[in-house]
Amino acid sequence: MIDPPLQSLAKEIKQVIAREKDVSKATSLSSGERELVEHIWEQTNLRNGDNVERTRAYMEYYQKHTDIHWALLAHLVSRNAGWSMTDLRGELLPRLLTPQVQKDYFLFLERGNWLIFRDAYPQLLLYEESARQQTNLFHLLPHFQVSVFTQAIWNQFWKAGDRELLAVGLIINEQQHLEEQVMKDEIYQKSVLGTLPFTFQELLSLNQILFPCEGDVQPLRLVGENVSHFASLTERISLGKRLYALLFRDLSILESVLGWVSRQPHTGSRKDFWPHLFHDVKESVPGKPYQKRVEGCQLKPGAKRIYSPELQHAWKRVEQALPIERDWYRDRSVLSFLRIREMSAPSHMGEVYCRTLEKIELAVIARGKIFGT
């Protein structure tokens, strides 16, 4: 039997679909509403320049609206996307991946980061204006090409204030949006998702979402999750829900993560969280074969830190093509994704991440012996 909140949401979705059929987008707006829609698009485009700016925008929003849990989760996941982007220009991966593969991976990550922000940020700003005016303005969401499912989620949140349901609904929406606009795109299927390096990346567990926790222990404790089967929509949604539960169902983790993100601006360099291992200035001598540096989450005696550049020094801004306008929502089967299982024990990722680094180092050293680089 369907839960009462989900029953109510299913009814809300039907109502949204019925309204969309009856209302003409071209003639339904007052002058004030048109100005608001234009202003929100302007602000969205302004903040959607690169990963650093998007990540900052999410955090600034959460600091003003702590009831919108998704904004903090998006901030943290966006930090991780930035670290993945700069890894492609760092000390290790350029020794394993060709310049073209590096660029393909970056464009794949950047496209997803850009699309999610373009979809989500207007929703956040419209909620902000609704709260300011103390009136529901979500009838304007179709003017931002927002899914009928997500329109219903916001209407439900406005009525019931269920923060967890809203957060999980937004997780589902963004992953469905990513699926339609990126994962099914033939360009990314050929250049990234169907390639040997993508498989190689998953085998090495390079895809990890890390949440640094502020505390007295150095290096900073990391919690988070491994990303496996990234190409699977179901797995990505499940990952998002696990990350949400990790962050918001344990107050001590939430407070320690907030302590760190409030203190440390996002640059894209992994130096942001582990400066004992990473530096945004290249310390190694160019042209020398790579020697193993990491052992037990520490640098070996005399070893130089691993180069991890700031994002804005690593990659130029990208001009993006507008997405195809289409609604991913098909039927109410998607409601089954809205449930969160009981939270398991926090995943302490520090040692896992260090083992990953050591695996990559060994791959780099092996390649160097074969190819003499």
C-alpha angles and dihedrals in degrees: 000000000000117000116253093244090052091045088054091048092050089053090048091053090054090052092049091051091050092050092049090056093050102043125073110219092208097058106024100083129091118219090259092051092049090052090050093050091049091048093051092050090049092051092045093051091045093055096040098075100110143339094274093055094044092050091050091048092055092052095046088052094049091050088059097039111032090168088072097077093176091069092064092045089050090050092054096044089047089054088055091050088054092051090051090051094052093044085068089063097034135098101284118029096053086063089058104034130056118241090253093053090048090053093045091052092047093050090049092052093042093049092053093045091049095046095049092050092047090053099040107037096064088053091053093047092047090053089049090054092044089054091047093050092036090228134107109256097169092113082082093062094093087065087066093049091248117168118258087237091058093045088056091047091056093046089051091049091050090055102039106019094222101165095186094050090050093049094049091044090054091047089054093045096051094047091048089048090050089049093054098041104034116009093052093043111115092217093060092038089061102034100041121357097051097043132106092236090059090054089044090053092054092046090055091047090235090150103082129146109218127192111193114215121211115231147121094275116094130239094041115260114250125209126178144095141286114247111226128171093011090177090065115092092203092052093049092051090047090050091051092052092049091051091048092051091047091053104039105029095058112057093194091057092045092052095046093047091047089049091057099043091047091055101038120060116214114254100158092245118118085224083083090078107017111030090161089071104024137050131183090220119070107245099174124092112257117246098020119125112258115260124199110267108168126074125159093350091303135095115258113248110286094007122138121237119261114262113246111167128209110261097240089055093046103048137024121230115272127224106226129210115232114260123250110264108241135129115237094203113108110158144340094274087094089071089077088071091063096079120093120208122226110288118257123215114295114274109238102211104180096093092038091054092047091053088051091053090050091050091052091048091053090049090051092048092048092050090048091055091050098044100024096241 
